[in-house]
Amino acid sequence: MAFKWENGRRYHAYKDGSYWAPNDDRQQEAEDLMHEVYRIILGNSLYEAPIGDNPQKVLDIGCGTGIWAIEFADEHPSADVLGVDLSPIQPNFVPPNCRFEVDDITNEWTYPEDTFDFIHIRSMIGCLPDWTDFYRKAFKHTKPGGWVESVELWGNSKCDDDTLKPESPLHKWVEVFKKIESLTGKSFFWDDKMQESISDAGFINVSGRRIKVPIGTWPKDKTLKQWGAWNRHFLLQGLEGFSIRGLTEMLGWKYEDAQLFLADMRKELTNPALHAYLDV
């Protein structure tokens, strides 16, 4: 397996630069934490689509560590589950009905049309030059009557009171990623257009919802407090990996300045007076 190293972090070598986050152990732990965030939010479920009890062909796009595909394969022995990612970081020992391929899903898909009963899409922000075209590919390769589920944790922090100040580094972080977006041509902020893109791709029976996921344990509600604790744990674990390549290699920051900014970010993420949240 070939990898590339920058700033002490390991990145995929296949289609180098296509994805902005590392694939080392630290970032894999962050990905698995994010998986737990999603699973908790969905009531300990892996998905919401009404796929029935007997799915046959399932595709997991951007599978990362493979945790979703592996758990889905365990829960659905009838399914042939394929996980696709740029990084070959998935474990060798997996359920017999689960396998992984290294591929770039922004290229043309080589699967036959109408192949999959269920396509699972997650954590694709910053990966796609054209979201609508991407969903068209998913539509083309989904069986009639099949389902596609697309889930994203968007990075634009929000607040329903005045505790998220204009000078917050969380706002600066968004501006940083808007600059990276302009350089790469791959959107990090497609939440307001996501449902429209899916409909434009040809899907019918399209439904979507926004879920507020707190940052930290500030909510009084026990469930939201749990969500917030997991979400903050994930953000703190993944923050450097999400940010360091963009700040240094793309925007030209000095490594030391990038680390000072990330220190400010960590301080803000752990600020007990901050009542911020992210949208899923």
C-alpha positions as CSV (number, residue, x, y, z in Angstrom):
1,M,0.0,0.0,0.0
2,A,1.3,3.5,-0.9
3,F,0.8,6.5,1.2
4,K,2.0,10.1,1.4
5,W,3.1,12.0,4.5
6,E,2.6,15.8,5.2
7,N,3.0,17.6,8.5
8,G,3.4,14.3,10.3
9,R,0.1,13.0,8.9
10,R,-0.5,10.2,6.5
11,Y,-2.6,10.6,3.3
12,H,-3.8,8.4,0.5
13,A,-1.5,8.2,-2.5
14,Y,-4.0,6.9,-5.0
15,K,-5.4,10.1,-6.7
16,D,-3.2,12.2,-4.4
17,G,-5.0,15.4,-3.4
18,S,-8.5,14.2,-4.3
19,Y,-9.4,14.1,-0.6
20,W,-8.3,16.6,2.0
21,A,-8.1,14.6,5.2
22,P,-5.5,12.1,6.3
23,N,-6.1,8.3,6.7
24,D,-3.8,7.6,9.6
25,D,-4.8,6.0,12.9
26,R,-5.7,9.3,14.5
27,Q,-8.1,10.2,11.7
28,Q,-9.5,6.7,11.5
29,E,-10.4,7.0,15.1
30,A,-12.2,10.3,14.3
31,E,-14.1,8.6,11.5
32,D,-15.3,5.8,13.8
33,L,-16.3,8.4,16.3
34,M,-18.3,10.2,13.6
35,H,-20.0,6.9,12.8
36,E,-21.1,6.6,16.4
37,V,-22.5,10.1,16.3
38,Y,-24.6,9.2,13.2
39,R,-25.7,5.9,14.8
40,I,-26.8,7.6,18.0
41,I,-28.6,10.3,16.2
42,L,-30.5,7.7,14.1
43,G,-31.6,5.8,17.3
44,N,-28.9,3.2,17.1
45,S,-29.7,2.4,13.5
46,L,-27.4,2.4,10.5
47,Y,-30.0,4.0,8.1
48,E,-33.5,5.3,7.8
49,A,-34.5,4.2,4.3
50,P,-37.3,1.6,4.2
51,I,-35.2,-1.1,2.5
52,G,-37.0,-4.1,3.9
53,D,-35.5,-7.2,5.5
54,N,-33.8,-8.7,2.5
55,P,-31.5,-6.3,0.6
56,Q,-29.3,-8.0,-1.9
57,K,-26.8,-5.5,-3.4
58,V,-25.6,-2.7,-1.2
59,L,-23.0,0.0,-2.0
60,D,-21.3,2.1,0.6
61,I,-19.7,5.2,-1.0
62,G,-16.7,6.8,0.8
63,C,-16.7,3.9,3.2
64,G,-13.6,5.1,5.1
65,T,-12.6,2.5,7.8
66,G,-15.4,0.3,6.6
67,I,-17.3,0.4,9.9
68,W,-20.7,1.1,8.4
69,A,-20.3,-1.6,5.7
70,I,-19.1,-4.2,8.2
71,E,-22.0,-3.5,10.6
72,F,-24.5,-3.5,7.8
73,A,-23.2,-6.8,6.5
74,D,-23.5,-8.3,10.0
75,E,-27.1,-7.1,10.4
76,H,-28.1,-8.2,6.9
77,P,-26.6,-11.6,6.0
78,S,-28.6,-11.6,2.7
79,A,-26.8,-8.6,1.4
80,D,-23.7,-8.4,-0.7
81,V,-22.1,-5.2,0.6
82,L,-19.4,-3.3,-1.3
83,G,-17.5,-0.4,0.3
84,V,-15.6,2.0,-2.0
85,D,-13.0,4.5,-0.9
86,L,-9.8,6.2,-2.0
87,S,-7.8,4.7,0.9
88,P,-7.1,1.0,1.5
89,I,-7.5,1.2,5.2
90,Q,-10.3,-1.3,5.9
91,P,-9.6,-4.4,8.0
92,N,-8.7,-7.7,6.4
93,F,-11.1,-9.7,8.5
94,V,-14.6,-8.8,7.6
95,P,-18.0,-10.6,7.2
96,P,-18.0,-13.0,4.2
97,N,-20.7,-10.8,2.6
98,C,-18.6,-7.7,2.8
99,R,-15.8,-6.5,0.5
100,F,-13.9,-3.3,-0.3
101,E,-12.5,-1.7,-3.4
102,V,-10.2,1.3,-3.9
103,D,-11.8,3.6,-6.4
104,D,-12.6,7.3,-7.2
105,I,-16.3,7.7,-7.3
106,T,-16.0,11.0,-9.2
107,N,-15.0,9.0,-12.2
108,E,-17.5,7.0,-14.3
109,W,-18.9,4.1,-12.4
110,T,-18.1,0.7,-13.9
111,Y,-21.0,-1.2,-12.3
112,P,-23.9,-2.2,-14.5
113,E,-27.0,0.0,-14.5
114,D,-29.7,-0.9,-12.0
115,T,-27.4,-2.9,-9.8
116,F,-28.0,-1.8,-6.2
117,D,-31.0,-2.2,-3.9
118,F,-29.5,0.4,-1.5
119,I,-26.7,3.0,-1.9
120,H,-25.4,4.6,1.3
121,I,-23.6,7.9,1.0
122,R,-22.0,9.7,3.9
123,S,-19.3,12.3,4.6
124,M,-18.7,13.5,1.1
125,I,-18.3,17.2,1.8
126,G,-15.3,18.6,0.1
127,C,-15.1,15.5,-2.2
128,L,-17.4,16.3,-5.1
129,P,-17.0,18.8,-7.9
130,D,-20.7,18.3,-8.9
131,W,-23.1,17.0,-6.4
132,T,-26.0,16.7,-8.9
133,D,-23.9,14.7,-11.3
134,F,-22.8,12.4,-8.5
135,Y,-26.4,11.8,-7.5
136,R,-27.2,11.1,-11.2
137,K,-24.6,8.3,-11.1
138,A,-26.2,6.9,-8.0
139,F,-29.6,7.1,-9.7
140,K,-28.3,5.3,-12.8
141,H,-27.0,2.4,-10.7
142,T,-29.9,2.0,-8.3
143,K,-32.5,-0.7,-9.1
144,P,-36.0,0.5,-9.8
145,G,-37.6,0.6,-6.4
146,G,-34.3,0.8,-4.7
147,W,-33.2,3.5,-2.2
148,V,-30.3,6.0,-1.8
149,E,-29.6,7.6,1.5
150,S,-27.2,10.5,1.8
151,V,-26.2,11.9,5.2
152,E,-23.8,14.7,6.0
153,L,-22.6,16.6,9.1
154,W,-22.2,20.1,7.8
155,G,-19.4,22.3,9.2
156,N,-21.1,25.6,9.6
157,S,-21.6,26.1,13.3
158,K,-24.9,27.7,14.3
159,C,-26.5,29.1,17.5
160,D,-30.0,30.0,18.6
161,D,-28.8,32.6,21.1
162,D,-25.9,35.1,21.2
163,T,-23.3,32.8,22.6
164,L,-21.6,32.2,19.2
165,K,-19.8,35.5,18.8
166,P,-18.9,37.2,15.5
167,E,-15.2,36.9,16.4
168,S,-15.4,33.1,17.1
169,P,-12.8,30.9,15.5
170,L,-15.7,28.7,14.4
171,H,-16.7,31.4,12.0
172,K,-13.1,31.8,10.7
173,W,-12.9,28.0,10.2
174,V,-15.9,28.3,7.8
175,E,-14.2,31.1,5.9
176,V,-11.1,29.0,5.7
177,F,-13.0,26.1,4.1
178,K,-14.8,28.5,1.7
179,K,-11.4,29.5,0.4
180,I,-10.3,25.9,0.1
181,E,-13.6,25.2,-1.7
182,S,-12.8,27.9,-4.2
183,L,-9.3,26.4,-4.8
184,T,-10.5,22.8,-5.2
185,G,-13.9,23.3,-6.9
186,K,-15.3,20.8,-4.4
187,S,-18.1,22.1,-2.1
188,F,-18.1,21.9,1.6
189,F,-21.4,23.7,2.0
190,W,-24.1,22.1,-0.1
191,D,-26.7,21.6,2.6
192,D,-29.2,24.2,1.2
193,K,-29.0,22.6,-2.3
194,M,-28.8,18.9,-1.3
195,Q,-32.4,17.9,-1.7
196,E,-32.7,19.9,-4.9
197,S,-29.7,18.1,-6.4
198,I,-31.2,14.7,-5.5
199,S,-34.5,15.6,-7.1
200,D,-32.7,17.0,-10.2
201,A,-30.8,13.7,-10.5
202,G,-34.1,11.9,-11.2
203,F,-35.1,10.5,-7.8
204,I,-38.7,10.4,-6.7
205,N,-40.2,10.1,-3.2
206,V,-37.4,12.4,-1.9
207,S,-37.6,13.4,1.7
208,G,-35.1,15.1,3.9
209,R,-34.7,16.5,7.4
210,R,-32.3,18.6,9.4
211,I,-31.1,17.5,12.8
212,K,-29.4,19.8,15.2
213,V,-26.4,18.2,16.8
214,P,-25.0,20.2,19.8
215,I,-21.3,20.8,20.2
216,G,-20.7,19.9,23.8
217,T,-22.9,19.1,26.8
218,W,-24.7,22.4,27.2
219,P,-28.3,21.1,26.4
220,K,-30.5,20.3,29.4
221,D,-32.2,17.4,27.5
222,K,-30.3,14.2,28.3
223,T,-30.5,12.9,24.8
224,L,-29.1,16.1,23.3
225,K,-26.5,16.2,26.0
226,Q,-25.3,12.8,24.9
227,W,-25.3,13.8,21.2
228,G,-23.3,16.8,22.1
229,A,-20.7,14.9,24.1
230,W,-20.1,12.5,21.2
231,N,-20.0,15.2,18.6
232,R,-17.5,17.3,20.5
233,H,-15.3,14.2,21.1
234,F,-15.4,13.6,17.4
235,L,-14.6,17.2,16.5
236,L,-11.7,17.4,18.9
237,Q,-10.2,14.1,17.6
238,G,-10.6,15.0,13.9
239,L,-9.9,18.8,14.0
240,E,-6.3,18.8,13.0
241,G,-6.8,16.1,10.3
242,F,-9.7,18.0,8.8
243,S,-7.8,21.3,8.7
244,I,-4.0,21.0,8.5
245,R,-3.6,20.2,4.8
246,G,-5.9,22.9,3.7
247,L,-4.3,25.5,6.0
248,T,-0.7,24.7,5.1
249,E,-0.5,23.1,1.6
250,M,-3.4,24.9,0.0
251,L,-3.6,28.3,1.8
252,G,0.1,28.6,2.6
253,W,-0.1,29.1,6.3
254,K,3.0,28.4,8.4
255,Y,2.6,25.1,10.3
256,E,3.0,27.0,13.6
257,D,0.3,29.5,12.7
258,A,-2.0,26.7,11.8
259,Q,-1.5,25.0,15.1
260,L,-2.2,28.2,17.0
261,F,-5.5,28.6,15.1
262,L,-6.4,25.0,15.9
263,A,-5.6,25.6,19.6
264,D,-8.1,28.5,19.5
265,M,-10.6,26.2,17.8
266,R,-10.2,23.6,20.6
267,K,-10.6,26.2,23.2
268,E,-13.9,27.4,21.6
269,L,-15.2,23.8,21.1
270,T,-14.7,23.2,24.9
271,N,-16.1,26.6,26.0
272,P,-19.0,25.8,28.4
273,A,-20.7,29.1,27.6
274,L,-21.0,28.3,23.9
275,H,-24.4,26.9,22.8
276,A,-23.5,26.0,19.3
277,Y,-24.6,23.1,17.1
278,L,-24.1,21.6,13.7
279,D,-26.7,20.4,11.2
280,V,-27.0,16.9,9.9
